[in-house]
């Protein structure tokens, strides 16, 4: 193989290679992130209950990136291949060699770190199915990138090769498959909108619950209706359903017991995988469980006066509890 030493890098060459490599890096990171979140959902860990709430957001971000980045990467790779066929001397361009060697370095370093992590985790006895799957994902992607670009660096552009075409088709099939699997797992865009609306409804109910507790703390009696929670001084007014605009249902069940209800579009179970994370309300307390089915779901809360009353000295004592 010979190269034409007279060939020099042009602005177009720098643009082609920089854009291609950047698209490759973004695509690979997005692909790995997508598979990691898929593994997290399929093999949940109780220690990651807080992280599960962001799994769908991470998936959406990765899918969005792949849908744009990967076609651009394939297109730029094709344009570079066409340039190499037209001018074999461009195989020796400095920008090409530097970026390809940089890619090999990053891929090799990733493989080494991945294997070190695997061995270290094995020696500590913390091997789990989800960990092994994540290690395999990183290892497979890094090895594939390293092998392909090592071949790309060494190949003779004057000799016709089918590998770039086959690699583009195979990688695209894998990426599309991962995206389709993720859509099946997290649902369509319409389903995701319903999920966000339900999250807003839960947040509204948490706000109402917080205000009801504050009202009881100050007056030692539950508000009769949500209108009683209006506070012109603070500007608080009970939220309404984000879709219908109808007020949420609030019912006093007893001297210390009340109920809040909302109509939901999706289901959230109590298996620990997709239940809303427990969040503080009013700055001084913890909520109950907000798992719900499709349709109207009511949440009954009971205030325990032995755990919180006006003699505790204020919210900083952290003694308020509403029992679900």
N, C-alpha and C positions, 0 to 999 in steps of 0.2 A: 504494500500500500504506500502510495506517495501522495504528498500534499503540495499544493502550490504555495510557496512561501510568499508570493506576491499578494495573496489574498489577505485583506485587512478587514477588521471589524468595522462595520458601518453603524450608523445610528439605528437602522432597521434591524441589524443583527442583535444589537444590545437589547432593543425593545422585544424582539421575538423571544430571546432566551430568558431574559429577566421575567417577562410575563408568564412564560411557560413554567419556569421553576417555582415562581410564587404561587401560581395556580395549582401546581403539584403539591406543594407543602400545605396550602389551605385545604385542598381536597382530601389529602391523606389524614390530616388532623380531624377534619369534619367526619370522615368515614369512620375513623377509630372511635371518636366521641359518640357517634350514632350507635355503633355496635356495643360500646360500653354501657350506654343507657339501656339498650335492649337487654343486655345481660343483667343489669341491675333490676329491671322489672321482672324478668323471667326467673331470676334467682335472688329474691329479696333477702336482705340482711336486716334484722331488727335494729342493729346499731346505726343503720342508715335511714331511719324513718324520716328524719328531717330532710335528707337529700332526695327522697322519693318524690316529694312535692315538686321538685324542679326537673324531674326526668323528662316530662313532656315538653317543657320549655327548651331543654337542651336538644331534644330530638328535632323540634321544629327549626331551631337555629341551624342544626347540622343539615337537615333536609334542604332548607333554603339555600345554604351555601353550596351543597353538592349540585343542586339543580342548575345553578348558574356557573359555578367554577369548573365542573368536570367537562361540560361541552366546550368551554373556552380552552381548557387544557388540550383536549383532543384536537380541536381546530388548530391551535398553535403548533402542536407537535406535527400535524400534517403539513403545515406551511414550512416548518423547518426542514422536514424530510424532502419536500419539493425543492427547496433551495439547495440542499446538499446534492440532489440528483443533477441539478442544473450547473452547480459549481462544486466539484469534489474537493477543491482546495479549501472550502469553508470548514472542512472537518478539523482543520488545525487552528481555527480561530481561538484567540486567547479567551474570549468571553465564554465560548463553548466549553473549553477545557476546564476553566476555573469553576464554572457553575456545576458541571458534571462531577468534578472531583469533590466539590462542596457537598453535593447530594450524596455521593458515596460515603463521605465522612460522616454525615448526619445519620445515614442509614446504618452504617457499621457501629457507630456509637450507640444508637438505639438498641441494636441487637445485643450488644455487650451489656448495657444497663439492664435490659429486660432479663437476660440470663442471670445476672448477678442478683436481681430482685427475686427471681424464681428460687435460686439456690438458698438465699438468705431466709426467705419465707419457709422453705422446706425444712431448713435446719431449726427454725423456731417452732415447727409443728403447727403452723397456722394455714396449711393448705386447704383451700375450699374450692368447690366447683366453679364458682364465679371468678375466683382469682386465676385458676388454671385457664379458663376460657379467655380472660383478658390478656394473659401472658401469650397465649397462642395467637390471638388477634394481632397484637403488636409485633410478635415475632414473624408471623406470616407476611404482614404488610411490609415490614422493614426488609426482610429477605427478598421479597419480590421486587421492591424498588431497587435494592442494591444489585441484584442479579441483572435486571433489565438495563440499568444505566452503566453497569460494567460492560455489558455486551455493546451498548450504544457507544461507549467510549472507544472500544477496540475495533468495532466493525469497519469494514471497507465500504464507504458509501457508493463506490463505483459498481459494487456487486448488488444485484437486486435481492432484497430480503423481504420475507413475508411476516417476520416476527412483529414489526410495529403495528401492522394491520390487525393481526391476531390478538396482540396485547390490548389494542384499543377496544376491540369487540368484547374480549373477555372481561376487561376491567369495567366496561360500561354495563355489561350484564350483571356483574357482581354489585355494582353501585345501585343500579335500578332495583335489583332484588332486595337489597338492604332497605331502600326507600319504601318499596311496596310493603315489606314486612313491618316496617315502623308505622306506616299508615294504618295497617290492619290492627296494630297494637294500640296506638293512641287515638285512632279514629280520623274521620275526615275533617276538613276545615270547619264545616258546619258543626260537627260534634265538639270540636275544640272551643268554638264560640259558646256552645251550651255549657261546657265545663267552666269557662271563665265567668259566665253569668251566674252559675251556681256558686262559684267561689265568692263572687260579689255578694250574693244573697247571704252566705254564711258570715261574711264580714259584717254585713248590716245587722244580722241577728246578734253577733258578738257585741256590736256597738250598743244595740238596744239593751242587751243583758247588762252591760257595764253601767249604762245610765240608770237602769232599774235598781241595781245594787247601790249606786251612789245615792239615789233618791231615798232608798230605805235607810241607808246609813244616816242621812241627815234628818229624816222625819220619822223613822221607826215605823213606817207603814208603806205598803206597796202602792205604787200609783194605780189608779183605777183604770185609766186608759193611756194610750201612748201620747195623747195630747197633754197629759200632765207632765210629760218630760220636756216640753218646750221651755227653753230658757232664753229669754230675750237678751240677758246679759252676756252669756257665752255664745249665743247664736245657735245653740243646738236645737235640731228638730229631727224627730224620728225619720230615718230613711224609708224609702218606698221601693217596691220591686223595680229593678233596673229595666225590665222589659214592658211590663203592663202598667207601671206607674201606680199600682194599687198599694195601699198600706199593708204592712205585715200584720198577721193576727197576733194579738196579745190578750191573754186571759188570766185573770187572778183566780187561782185554784184554792187558796187558803190564806191565812194570815202571813205565812212565810213562803208560800209556794205560788209560782206563776208558770205560764206556758207561752212560748213563742213559736209561731208556725210560718212556714213558707212553702211555696210550690216549686219543686225542682225538676229539671229536665234530664238529669243524669243520676246515676247511682254511685254512692260511695259506701263501701263496706267497712266492717270493723276488723278486717283481717290484718291490719297494720301496714298494708301496701299502699293504699290510696286514700286512707283516711286523712282528713285535714289535720295538719300539725297543731298541737296545743299552743295557744297564744295567750299572752297576758292581756287583760282588759282593764281599763281604768287605771293602769299603772300599778295595780296591787292585787293580783289574784291570778287564778288559773281558770280556764274554761273547762267545761265538760266535753264529752265526745260529740262531734257534729256529723257522724255518719248518717246518711239519709238514702231513701229510695227515690224512685221516679214518682212524681206527684206530690201531694201535700204531706209534709212531715212536720210533726210537732216535737218540741223539746221542752221537757218539764224540768224546772230548776227549783231547788229548795234552799233557802238561806238558813244557815245554822247560827243562831244568835250567840251560842256558847263560843263559837270560834271567831266571831266578829260582832262588835257592837260599838256604840259611841264612846265607851270607856277605854278603848284600846289605845287611844292617843293619835290615831290617824293612819293613813294608808301605808306609811313607811314601816309600820310594824309587820306588814306582810301576813296578816292573820285572816284575810277575807277568803271565804270559800263558798262557792255555790255547789251544792250537791246535785249531780245530774239524776 
